[in-house]
Amino acid sequence: MAEYTLNKKERLSSRTLIERLFSGGSKSFPAFPLRVVYMQLPLLENEEPGASILISVSKKRFKRAVKRNLVKRQVREAYRKNKHWLLNAAVSKNRRLIIAFIWLDNQIHPSTEVEDKVKRLLLHIVEKMK
């Protein structure tokens, strides 16, 4: 049975990794209203394969923090439910991924639509893994 949690290890918080993700060498593609930026990293010693995520919703898109938090919650929930495809592929290929989900729209979308887009993005990442 898949574990449907999102613990601290799965959240991208390292400033150096975030800078590395956005400075170049990463791949990105959209599935409106989301854009995903991801990078595969080689495993270091004593490190397990897996993925770390970052969710970004710009203040330019939503002035109120309540709406930004709602959108981040929707994306986080969709990832949490569907991450097993990505994690299984990362373990089988012995890779570590860092992923950023970036919100592109000025409107809030239904949770089902957000989940479908996140699912599509995750499957696309799995297909593109070396």
C-alpha positions in Angstrom: 0.0 0.0 0.0 1.3 3.5 -0.9 2.1 5.9 1.9 0.0 9.1 1.4 2.1 11.5 3.5 4.2 14.5 2.7 6.9 14.8 5.4 9.7 17.3 5.8 12.2 15.2 3.8 10.0 15.5 0.7 9.8 19.3 0.9 12.5 21.3 -0.9 14.0 23.8 1.5 17.7 23.9 0.7 18.6 27.3 -0.8 21.5 25.9 -2.8 19.3 23.2 -4.4 16.6 25.8 -5.2 19.2 28.1 -6.8 20.6 25.1 -8.7 17.2 24.1 -9.9 16.4 27.6 -11.3 19.9 28.6 -12.5 20.0 26.2 -15.4 20.3 22.6 -16.4 16.8 21.8 -15.4 13.8 20.8 -17.5 10.4 22.5 -17.5 7.1 22.2 -19.2 3.6 23.5 -18.6 0.2 21.9 -18.0 -1.9 25.1 -17.6 -2.5 26.4 -14.9 0.8 24.8 -13.6 4.4 24.7 -14.8 6.8 22.2 -13.5 10.6 22.6 -13.3 12.6 19.5 -12.3 16.1 18.3 -12.1 17.5 14.8 -11.6 20.4 14.5 -9.1 22.8 11.7 -8.6 22.6 10.0 -5.2 25.1 10.9 -2.6 26.4 8.5 0.0 23.8 7.4 2.6 21.0 9.1 0.5 17.8 7.3 -0.5 16.2 7.8 -4.0 13.1 10.0 -3.9 11.8 13.4 -4.7 11.6 16.8 -3.0 9.0 19.4 -4.1 8.6 23.2 -3.9 5.2 24.9 -4.6 5.3 28.5 -5.7 2.2 30.8 -6.1 3.2 34.4 -6.9 1.9 37.4 -5.0 1.4 38.9 -8.4 -1.2 36.3 -9.2 -3.1 36.4 -5.9 -2.8 39.5 -3.6 -4.4 37.7 -0.6 -2.5 35.1 1.3 -5.7 33.1 1.8 -6.0 32.4 -1.9 -2.3 31.7 -2.3 -2.5 29.2 0.5 -5.6 27.6 -1.0 -3.9 27.0 -4.3 -0.7 25.6 -2.6 -2.9 23.3 -0.5 -4.6 22.0 -3.7 -1.3 21.3 -5.4 0.2 19.7 -2.3 -2.8 17.4 -1.9 -2.8 16.4 -5.6 0.9 15.6 -5.4 0.5 13.7 -2.1 -2.2 11.4 -3.7 -0.3 10.7 -6.9 3.4 10.8 -5.9 3.7 7.0 -5.8 4.2 6.8 -9.6 7.1 9.2 -9.4 8.7 7.6 -6.3 8.5 4.1 -7.8 10.3 5.3 -10.9 12.9 7.2 -8.9 13.6 4.1 -6.8 13.8 1.8 -9.9 16.2 4.2 -11.7 18.1 5.0 -8.4 17.7 8.8 -8.8 16.8 11.7 -6.7 14.5 14.5 -8.1 13.9 18.0 -7.1 10.7 19.5 -8.5 9.1 22.9 -8.4 5.4 23.5 -9.2 4.7 27.0 -10.3 1.1 28.4 -10.6 0.6 30.4 -13.8 -3.0 31.5 -13.7 -4.8 34.4 -11.9 -7.8 32.3 -11.0 -8.5 29.4 -8.6 -9.4 26.2 -10.3 -11.4 23.2 -9.0 -9.3 20.7 -7.0 -10.2 17.9 -9.5 -8.8 19.9 -12.4 -5.6 20.7 -10.4 -5.2 17.0 -9.5 -5.6 16.0 -13.2 -2.8 18.5 -14.2 -0.5 17.4 -11.4 -1.0 13.7 -12.4 -0.3 14.6 -16.0 2.9 16.4 -15.0 4.1 13.6 -12.8 3.6 11.0 -15.5 5.4 13.2 -18.0 8.4 13.4 -15.6 8.4 9.6 -15.2 8.4 9.2 -19.0 11.4 11.6 -19.3 13.5 10.0 -16.6 16.7 8.5 -18.0 
